[in-house]
Amino acid sequence: MPLKQGKSQKVISANIHELMNAPGKTRAKAVKTLAEKSGITTKEAQRRQAVAIALSTAKTPLKKPKK
């Protein structure tokens, strides 16, 4: 499951989609731990982790929403 390289929105979205559909054993365990520690569902933890990995691969900082 190699992720695509690139900074475009299309590549980042493709990487997130790939990570959401194919969690490995190690990632599944990490998602479960993250969900328990954060008090969120495993699906939400998996989504957050996929976004973080995809943005890290693209080396694009996450833009925080304005309050």
N, C-alpha and C positions, 0 to 999 in steps of 0.2 A: 504494500500500500504506500508507494512513494507519493509524496505530495508534489503538486505542480509548483514551479518557481514563478514568481512574478508578483507585481504589486497592484494589478488591476482588480477591480471589484469582481469581475467575472472569475478570475483565478482564485481569489479569496473565497468566493461563494462555492466554487467547485470543491475546494479543499474542506470547507465546513461540511458540505454534503457528504464527502468521502469519509470524514471522521465520524459523522453521525451514523452512517450506515454500517461501518465496520469497526466496532470497538474490539480491540484485542483483549486477551485475558488480563494483562497488566493494567491497561487503561480501565477496564471494567471494575477492577478492584479499587483503583484510585478514584473513580467516579463515585463508587459506593461510599468510600471513606469521606470524600468531599461533601456528599449529600448529608451524611450523618453529622458531620462537624458543623455544617452551615445551616442545618435544619430545613433543607429544601428537598424537592423530589429528585430522584435519580435522573429523570429525563432533563430537568433543568440543569443539574450539575453536569451532565454529559454535554448539553448545549454550551454552557459557559466554558467548559474545558476545550471543546472543539473550536470555539471562537478564539480563545487565547492561543491555541496551537497554530491556527491558521494565520492569525495576525503576527505571531512570532516568526513564522516561516516567511512571511512577506516583509518582515521588519517594519511594520506599520504600527505606530502607536494607537492605542484605543482612544477614541474621542469620547470624553465623558459628557453626558447630557447636562445642559445648563439648568439650573434650578430657578 
